[in-house]
Amino acid sequence: MIDSKEASKALSDIDDMVKRVRQSRIYDQASQIAIISGVLVLAGNIATYVAPGYALFIWPTVNAMNVVAVVAISLVQGPKSAIGTFDLRVLVAFLLFFAFGLLCSSVLGHFGPREMGTFWPIYFMLFYCMAGLWFGRAFLAIGLTITVLTLIGYFFITSAAFLIWMAIVNGGGLIVSGLWMRWGE
């Protein structure tokens, strides 16, 4: 027979284990999304570097493919991971996210290509930072690191090399971050 202190400690240990397993599952799913998004963003930056006149077609395609990837991963992994599946609210959140970003960058801001190439990664990383407040420090570290490196590129990298910088920092940063969440955290 165990006393109330031992029972309380056992329940606390179980609760701690459940939290760690849940965070591990969140990181597993998020790492898959980060890696796929990183590959798509890296490809988008390289494609924009090679064919800048097609950027208005490249980036909506990259963003749509990212949404499809998130939906697919959520539908496949969600039921297995017990962290929830994709629902209509997530799609509405994506639409609101992109609508607000377009309002700020195209309607209110009238950004040029360099400003667009800076705004969108920082805007995405804001949500990584906010996720870090709820789901783990890795998200906060990823968001802050990519934001700082993006700003370094904006202020110090020449225009000719900026898209290559962003391919490495944003695309490569997401890939490395996804691998870090998968194996390092």
Secondary structure, DSSP 8 states (H G I E B T S, - for coil): ---HHHHHHHHHHHHHHHHHHHHHHHHHHHHHHHHHHHHHHHHHHHHHHH-GGGHHHHHHHHHHHHHHHHHHHHHHHHHHHTS----HHHHHHHHHHHHHHHIIIIIIS---HHHHHHHHHHHHHHHHHHHHHHH-HHHHHHHHHHHHHHHHHHHHS-HHHHHHHHIIIIIIHHHHHHHHHHHT-
